[in-house]
Amino acid sequence: MKKTLLALAPLLATGSLLATSALVATPALAALPVGATAPDFSTEATMAGKAYPYNLDAELKKGPVVLYFFPAAFTPGCTVEAHEFAEATDQYKALGATVIGVTNGNVDRLKEFSVSECRSKFPVAADPDLKISKSYDSTLAVKPGWSNRTSYVITPDHKVLIAYSALPPDKHVSTTMDALKAWRAAHPQ
């Protein structure tokens, strides 16, 4: 059952929690809660058609990570979502963040998807056994065996800043971008 949670997104600064001035609305089916420790993972990712080893911990040393799960490459909603993340990649970079997409569906076509739909702007990774998706409570209830459409912003201290789950792809970029902007305002580069 879908419900809307209102969560005050805590921001960490000098070891103490600071409350942001805005409430973050988070539609959730199942996702890690705000403030939870994001599980580390290593996998093979593909960017611009080229595979390489990806490690979340290593990426977090560079800055926040936008981790988004999507049901399957080359499906209508996932294609729209990939285009939107690709278009926003430069804005994420300006905020010091990186993006990675993870899926269980159509993993044999991720090299092609990383070029045509992600526009060679950010990596996508296969999660064939749903190990990563399950660790993030991001499996699709209506289609078992597939990743849910869930987006996270993970801060460099491995904390979940925001979790947003909704099958329509249209608000994932704006929701993660807004959370990241608020975090960056409290944590200047």
C-alpha positions as CSV (number, residue, x, y, z in Angstrom):
1,M,0.0,0.0,0.0
2,K,1.3,3.4,-1.0
3,K,1.4,6.0,1.7
4,T,3.0,9.3,2.0
5,L,5.5,9.9,4.8
6,L,6.6,13.3,5.9
7,A,10.1,13.2,7.1
8,L,12.3,16.0,8.4
9,A,15.5,15.2,6.5
10,P,18.3,15.4,9.1
11,L,21.6,16.9,8.0
12,L,24.8,16.1,9.7
13,A,27.2,18.9,10.5
14,T,30.1,18.7,13.0
15,G,28.7,15.6,14.6
16,S,25.3,17.1,15.5
17,L,22.0,16.9,13.7
18,L,20.7,20.0,12.1
19,A,17.1,20.1,10.9
20,T,16.4,21.5,7.5
21,S,13.9,24.2,7.2
22,A,11.6,22.3,4.9
23,L,9.8,19.0,5.2
24,V,10.4,16.4,2.5
25,A,7.4,14.5,1.3
26,T,8.4,10.9,0.5
27,P,5.9,8.6,-1.1
28,A,7.1,5.2,0.0
29,L,6.2,1.6,-0.8
30,A,9.3,0.1,0.9
31,A,12.6,1.8,1.2
32,L,15.4,2.4,3.7
33,P,14.4,5.2,6.1
34,V,15.9,8.6,6.1
35,G,19.0,8.5,8.3
36,A,19.7,4.8,7.8
37,T,23.1,3.6,6.9
38,A,23.2,2.9,3.2
39,P,24.6,-0.6,2.5
40,D,27.9,-0.6,0.6
41,F,28.1,-2.7,-2.6
42,S,30.4,-3.5,-5.4
43,T,29.2,-4.5,-8.9
44,E,30.0,-4.2,-12.5
45,A,28.7,-1.0,-14.0
46,T,28.5,0.2,-17.6
47,M,29.0,3.7,-18.8
48,A,29.1,4.7,-22.4
49,G,29.0,1.0,-23.3
50,K,32.1,0.2,-21.4
51,A,32.0,-2.1,-18.3
52,Y,34.1,-1.3,-15.2
53,P,34.1,-2.2,-11.4
54,Y,31.9,0.1,-9.3
55,N,32.1,0.5,-5.5
56,L,29.7,2.7,-3.6
57,D,32.2,3.4,-0.8
58,A,34.7,4.7,-3.3
59,E,32.1,7.0,-5.0
60,L,31.0,8.4,-1.7
61,K,34.6,9.5,-1.0
62,K,34.1,11.9,-3.9
63,G,30.7,13.2,-2.7
64,P,27.0,12.3,-2.4
65,V,25.6,9.6,-4.7
66,V,22.2,9.5,-6.3
67,L,21.3,5.8,-6.5
68,Y,18.2,5.0,-8.4
69,F,16.7,1.6,-9.0
70,F,14.6,1.0,-12.1
71,P,12.5,-2.1,-13.2
72,A,14.1,-2.8,-16.6
73,A,16.1,-1.3,-19.4
74,F,14.2,-0.2,-22.5
75,T,10.8,-0.1,-20.9
76,P,8.8,3.1,-21.4
77,G,9.1,4.5,-17.9
78,C,12.7,3.5,-17.4
79,T,13.7,5.1,-20.7
80,V,12.0,8.4,-19.7
81,E,13.7,8.2,-16.3
82,A,17.1,7.5,-17.8
83,H,16.7,10.5,-20.1
84,E,15.8,12.8,-17.2
85,F,18.7,11.7,-15.1
86,A,21.0,12.1,-18.2
87,E,19.7,15.7,-18.7
88,A,20.3,16.5,-15.0
89,T,23.8,15.0,-14.7
90,D,25.6,18.3,-15.1
91,Q,23.5,19.8,-12.3
92,Y,24.3,16.8,-10.1
93,K,28.0,17.2,-10.8
94,A,27.8,20.9,-10.0
95,L,26.5,19.9,-6.5
96,G,29.4,17.4,-6.2
97,A,27.2,14.4,-6.7
98,T,27.3,11.3,-9.0
99,V,24.5,9.2,-10.3
100,I,24.2,5.4,-10.8
101,G,21.2,3.4,-11.9
102,V,20.7,-0.2,-10.9
103,T,18.3,-2.8,-12.4
104,N,17.4,-6.5,-12.4
105,G,15.5,-6.3,-15.7
106,N,17.0,-6.7,-19.2
107,V,20.5,-6.8,-17.8
108,D,21.8,-8.2,-21.1
109,R,21.1,-4.9,-22.7
110,L,22.7,-2.5,-20.2
111,K,25.7,-1.7,-22.4
112,E,23.3,-0.5,-25.1
113,F,21.1,1.3,-22.6
114,S,24.0,3.1,-21.1
115,V,24.7,4.7,-24.5
116,S,21.3,5.3,-26.0
117,E,19.1,6.1,-23.0
118,C,21.6,7.2,-20.4
119,R,23.4,9.1,-23.1
120,S,26.8,8.1,-21.8
121,K,26.3,10.5,-18.9
122,F,26.2,8.1,-15.9
123,P,26.7,4.4,-15.2
124,V,24.1,1.7,-14.9
125,A,24.6,-1.6,-13.2
126,A,23.1,-5.1,-13.4
127,D,21.6,-6.6,-10.2
128,P,20.8,-10.1,-11.6
129,D,20.2,-11.7,-8.2
130,L,18.5,-8.7,-6.7
131,K,21.2,-8.6,-3.9
132,I,21.6,-4.8,-4.1
133,S,17.9,-4.1,-4.6
134,K,17.0,-6.3,-1.6
135,S,19.6,-4.6,0.6
136,Y,17.9,-1.3,-0.2
137,D,14.3,-2.6,0.2
138,S,13.9,-1.8,-3.5
139,T,12.2,-4.8,-5.0
140,L,9.0,-4.5,-7.1
141,A,6.0,-6.0,-5.2
142,V,3.8,-6.2,-8.4
143,K,6.5,-8.0,-10.4
144,P,8.7,-10.1,-8.1
145,G,12.2,-10.5,-9.4
146,W,12.5,-6.9,-10.6
147,S,13.8,-3.8,-9.0
148,N,11.3,-1.2,-7.8
149,R,11.5,2.4,-9.0
150,T,13.2,3.9,-6.0
151,S,15.7,6.8,-5.8
152,Y,18.0,7.5,-2.9
153,V,20.4,10.3,-2.1
154,I,23.3,9.0,0.0
155,T,25.6,11.4,1.7
156,P,29.4,10.9,2.0
157,D,28.9,9.5,5.6
158,H,26.8,6.6,4.1
159,K,23.5,8.0,5.4
160,V,20.2,8.0,3.4
161,L,19.2,11.6,3.0
162,I,16.1,10.8,1.1
163,A,14.3,7.7,-0.3
164,Y,11.6,8.2,-2.9
165,S,9.6,5.3,-4.4
166,A,7.0,5.8,-7.1
167,L,6.4,3.9,-10.3
168,P,5.8,7.0,-12.4
169,P,9.3,8.3,-13.3
170,D,8.5,12.0,-13.5
171,K,9.4,13.1,-10.0
172,H,12.6,11.1,-9.2
173,V,15.0,13.7,-10.6
174,S,13.3,16.7,-9.1
175,T,12.9,15.0,-5.7
176,T,16.5,13.9,-5.5
177,M,17.8,17.2,-6.8
178,D,15.8,19.2,-4.2
179,A,17.1,17.1,-1.4
180,L,20.7,17.4,-2.7
181,K,20.4,21.1,-3.0
182,A,19.2,21.5,0.6
183,W,22.0,19.2,1.8
184,R,24.7,21.1,-0.3
185,A,23.4,24.4,1.2
186,A,24.3,23.1,4.6
187,H,27.5,21.5,3.4
188,P,29.2,23.9,1.1
189,Q,32.0,22.6,-1.2
